[in-house]
Amino acid sequence: MDTYSFLRELADSWVLLILTCIFLGVIGWAFRPGSRDLHDDAAAVPFRHDEAAPQRQSGPEGARRDV
């Protein structure tokens, strides 16, 4: 058996099985019970130090503009 055929057979069987198990493990780890607080905290990082949005005022023609 030449090298290409061996590696092709290996990739088609065992490597596919290993990568499927890794994928399912990562999905299971991300959706495990109790991880919601960690994910919510990570999602709020970009907004952690934001201040209130600037107030808007109407211009003389009634158009809104930023202050």
N, C-alpha and C positions, 0 to 999 in steps of 0.2 A: 504494500500500500504506500503510495507516495505521500509526501507531506501535505499537499493541498487537500487531498481526499480525507486524510485523517483530521485535519483542522476543520474542514467543512462538516464532517460528521459530528465532531465534538461541539461545534458551534450550534448545529441544528438540534442537539439533544441536551447535553448537560449545561452548557452555558445559558441556553434559553431558560431552562428550569431554574438555574441559580439567579438569573436576572429577574425572573418572575417572582421568586421568593423575596428578593431584595425590594422590589417594587411594592409588593403587598406588605412587607414589614414597614416600609416608610409610610405608607398610607395608614396602617394600623397605629404607628407611633404618632402621626399627626392628629388622628381622631381619637386618641385614647381618652378615657374618662379623666377629668381633672385638668386637662390642658387648655380649657377655654380661657381661663384667666391669663395664662401666659400669652396666648394668641391675641387676646384683646389688648393686653399691654403692649405687645410688639406692634400692633396695628395703630396704636395711638402715639407712637414715638414722634412722627413728623409734626404732630399738633401739640406736643407737650408744652412748649414755651410760647405759643401764640397768644397774642393779646386780642382784645375785642376788635372787631372789624371797624375801620374808620366810618364815621357818620357821613351820610350823604345829604346834600342840600339841593334844593331846586334852584336852577338858574333863573335869570330874568325872563326867559322865554318859556319857562316851565320845564325845560330840559333838565335832567338830573346830571349832576357832576360831582366828582369826588372833591373833598376838602383837602 
